[in-house]
Amino acid sequence: MMKILLALFCLVVNGCTSFSAAPIHGRSLHSTTALAGGYVPDGVSPDEWRKLKEKERQDKINKDLGAYGPSTFKSRSLRAFQQDLEKGKTGHLMPMFNAKDKLKKGIIKPEDIPYMQRGGAWDNTDIKGAKKKEWSPADKTYNARWKPAKADWTGTVERQGPKSSKQPPKPQVKKLFGLF
């Protein structure tokens, strides 16, 4: 019986050591070499990468993102769109599948592609030779009122917003310790 207990004790002790923590080594895992070249993607030479970054920077400068927000298309008001939709002058602009391929094959014209998908203007002013769409009075009102908002970094620009028709009530002046 004693031999069996001793054998079980040895097995338990042997199993417990297998779950213990690994020994700590004195070596550091940090690299001491410094990066000198900067980031360059695999498969691209540093010169090509520099040219590509410069081209993207120029494209970003040439885009006037402040004109109509980050979108590249020139939109119209929802009211004008709904009025033209009710009159039958326009239809819903669903995205077109394989538009570039259909355009190359000559199946469609550039103005057949919805303006948001092609990154153009709703009235086809971005396409040479295309029939221009008429501006409704709602479009003219929307376009005349629209001005790009500029960030007021200094706090000197007059605030805009709805004007209150009521004047705030003047506080009543009380005398003699607030009793009268």
N, C-alpha and C positions, 0 to 999 in steps of 0.2 A: 504494500500500500504506500509505503514511504517512497519507493522508487517511482511510482506513478505520479505522486504529488510533486516530486522533484522534477520529473520530465515536463509536467504541465507548467510549473513555475518557470523553467528555462524557455519554453515556447512563448509564454506570455511576455517575458522580459525581452526576448529576441524580437517579437512583434512590436513592442513599444518603441524600440530604438529605430525601427524603420519609419516611424511617424515623427521623429524629432526634426528640429530645424537643421538646415544645411550649415556647414561650418562657414564662418566668415573669413574671406581672404583679405589680405592687406592691400591688394592692387586696386587702383582706381579704374573705373570703366569709362571715364571721360577722355575725349580726344583732345590732344594738345595742338593739333594743326588748325590753322586759321583759314577761312574761306577768303580767297582773294579775287575771284572772278565774278562773283554775283550769280544771279539765277539765269540760266540758259536752258530751255527745254531740250529734251533728248531729240536727236535727229535734226537739229537746227544749229547752224554755226553761229558764233557770237555776232558776226557781222550781219547775217540775215536777221537775227533776232533784234538787233539795234535798228535796222531798217524797218522792220515790221512795227516796232514800238513807235518809231517816228511817224510812220504812215497813220497809225491809229490815233496818235496825238493830233495830227493835222486834220483828220476826219472829224475829231471831236471839236476842234476849234471852228471848223467850217460849218458845223451844225449850229443853228441858232436855237438852242434849247430854251431860251428865255422867251421866245416869241409865242409858242403855244404849249409850253410844258415839255415834258420829256418825250411825248409822242411825236412821230415824224409826219403825221398827216394833219391836214387843216380841216377842222371839223365845223359843224354848224349846230345851231341850237335845236334842242329836242322839240320845242314848240313848232319851229319852222318845218322840221321833218314830219311831225304828226299832221300838220295842216296839208302838206303836199301829199302825204300818204292817203289822207281822206279824199283829196281831190283827184287822186289817181295819177299824179305827176311823177311819183317815185314808187319804188318797191323796197322790200326788205333787202338788206345787204348781207347775205350769208357768205361765208368764206368759200372760195372756189378751190376745189382739189386740183392739183397738177396744173396750176395756172401758167407757170413758166413754160412747161412743156407744150401746153395747148397754144400759147402765144408764139412759140418758135415754129410750130407746125402750121400756123396760120388759121387755126380753127376759130380763135377769138381775136378781138381787137384789144388794145391796151385799156380802152375805156370800159370794156366789159368786166374787168377785174374790179372788185369793190375798192373804193379809195383807201380804206384803212389797211387793206392787205397790200396794196401797191405802194403805200406811203405817200399818197398824193393829196389832192384837194377834192372836196365833194362836188365842186362845179366843173371839174375836168380842166381847170386852167393849167394844170401841170403837164398836160399831154398836148403836143403840137398837132394841129390838124383835127382834133376831136371837137365834136359839137359841144359848145358850152351850155351849161344848165342855167336857167333863169334864177335870179335872186328874188325871193319874195320880200314883202315889206318886213316880215319877222326876221329874215336873214340880215337885212340892212340895219335894223334896229340892234340886233345882237352884235353885229360886227362893229357898229359905231360906238357902242357902250364898252366894248371889251378893251381893256388896257392891261398889259402885263403888270402884275403887282411886283413892286421892288421891295427888297428887304430893307427895313429901316434899322440899320445897324447903330445909328447915332441917337435915335429917339427924337429927332428934330422935325420929322414929317408929321403934318397934321393928321390926326386919326380920322378915319372915315367909317361910316356905319349909319344905321337908322337913327334919325333924330327923334328925341322924345318931345311929344306935344305938351306934356305937363311940366310945369316948373316945380322943382322940389319945394315943399312947404318950408317957409321960414320958421326957424325955432322961436317960440314965444319967450320973450325976455321976462324973467321973474326977478322981482326985487324983494328985499327984506327977507333974506335967507330962504327964498323959494316959496314963501307962503302966499304972496300976492302977485 
